[in-house]
Amino acid sequence: MEPTVRVVCLCASWCGVCRDFVSQYQETMRATPGVVFDWYDIEDDVERLGDVDVESFPCILIGVQGEPVFFGPITPNRGSLELLIQRAPNMAPLPQSQVDRDRLETILRIK
């Protein structure tokens, strides 16, 4: 069985970098149909996301089988995102001490 990979982009509507990145994110979505994608505005979706600490945009959360394996800012281009997605099934889960894993796991479960 193929691992379930979920990619969540955390951005803000006021962020010009995020607005510029959205088209590349959508192109990646269309090019990788076996991956689940979501895009959340950290201010508009605060009730759903809770208190998640985003230091730079775009911030990407990637989960495999519900386990967070990557959380952080990326270079806002399609190539960087696609490389992370390709590597995700082989990444180790993030350690509890590095991030608030409970919060990240909750975000990965949002439908």
Residue pairs with C-beta under 8 A, 6 or more apart in sequence:
2 34
3 64
3 65
3 88
3 89
4 36
4 64
4 65
4 66
5 34
5 35
5 36
5 62
5 63
5 64
5 85
5 88
5 89
6 35
6 36
6 37
6 38
6 62
6 63
6 64
6 66
6 108
7 35
7 36
7 37
7 38
7 60
7 61
7 62
7 81
7 85
8 37
8 38
8 39
8 40
8 60
8 61
8 62
8 63
8 107
8 108
9 18
9 21
9 25
9 37
9 38
9 39
9 40
9 58
9 59
9 60
10 40
10 42
10 49
10 52
10 54
10 57
10 58
10 59
10 60
10 61
11 18
11 21
11 22
11 39
11 40
11 41
11 42
11 57
11 58
11 59
12 18
12 41
12 42
12 43
12 57
13 19
13 41
13 43
13 44
15 57
15 58
17 57
17 58
17 76
18 57
18 58
18 76
20 76
21 58
21 76
21 77
22 39
24 76
24 77
24 78
24 81
25 37
25 39
25 58
25 78
25 81
27 78
28 37
28 78
28 81
28 82
28 85
29 35
29 37
31 82
32 82
32 85
35 85
38 110
40 48
40 49
40 107
40 110
42 49
42 52
42 54
48 110
49 107
49 110
50 103
50 106
50 107
51 103
52 100
52 103
52 104
52 107
53 100
55 73
56 73
57 73
57 76
58 73
58 74
58 76
59 71
59 72
59 73
59 74
60 70
60 71
60 72
60 73
60 74
60 81
60 84
61 68
61 70
61 71
61 104
61 107
61 108
62 68
62 69
62 70
62 71
62 84
62 85
62 88
62 91
63 69
63 104
63 105
63 108
64 88
64 89
64 91
64 93
66 105
66 108
66 109
67 93
67 105
68 93
68 94
68 99
68 101
68 104
68 105
68 108
69 88
69 91
69 92
69 93
69 94
70 84
70 88
70 91
70 94
71 94
71 99
71 104
74 80
74 81
74 84
93 101
94 101
94 104
